[in-house]
Amino acid sequence: METLTLKLEPGQDLHQSLHQLASDHQLSGFVLGVVGDLSVACFQCPGQPHPTQMRGILEVITLNGTLSPQGVHLHLSLSDGACQVWGGHLEPGTIVHKGVQLLVGLNELPGQSQPTSNERVELAVLQGCPWCHRARQLLERQAIPHRIIAVDSDSTFEACQRRSGLRVFPQIFVDGDFFGDYTALHQLHQSGQIDSLR
C-alpha cells in the first residue's frame, strides 16, 4: 500500500480539499490518520434534516472513511473548548484553523486508476445549490458511481439544457439519457431501487 501525507493550510475546506485531490489526481483510498484543528466544523448528525455547524477552536479527534474521484465519504469527530465530543458525516464548509495533517492510504497510484466506464450516472450541479448538494450526498452515501458535471459556464449550462430540456438543477443523466432531478432520485431511493443505478 502506498501512502500520501497531506498538510492543509488555514482557511482550506477539509471536505473540498480531499474531494479535489481525489478528483484531480484520480486517487482512491482511505484516511489512516489525522491531527489538527478547525475554525468551523460542518457535519451531518444522524436523523437530522440539516447539517450542524460549529465555530470556535475545534480539535480534530478522528477522521475515518474513503475518498475517490467520485466523491468522499468521511466521518468526523472533534472536541470543543469544553472537551465535549461531537461528530457526524463530514460536510463541505469545514474550515481548517491553524493546520490539518493527514495520512492517506492509496488503493491505486496516480495514473494507474482503472477505467471509469462503470459510471452510468452523471450529475450536473450548480455551486451553492442545496438540492444539488443533497443529490450528490445521496449518491455518495449509497456508493453509486457517478461523474460530476460542474455547471460553471454558459456553454456547460446550455449543453445540459439541450440534453434535459430544463433550466433547473440538479440534472441527473443515466446511460446518457436524462433521468430527472433530485426529487426523482430521492423517490428512487425511497422505493429501494437506487441500486439499479450501479
Protein Blocks (a to p, Z undefined) as FASTA:
>chain_A
ZZddddddehiafklmmmmmmmmnopacddfbdcdddfbdcdddehiabdcddedjdddf
bdcddddfkbccdddddddfkopacdddddehiacfkbccdddddfbdghiaccfklmmb
ccdddehiaklmmmmmmmmmnopacdddddfbfklmmmmmmmnopabdcdddeehiafbd
fklmmmmmmnopmmmmZZ
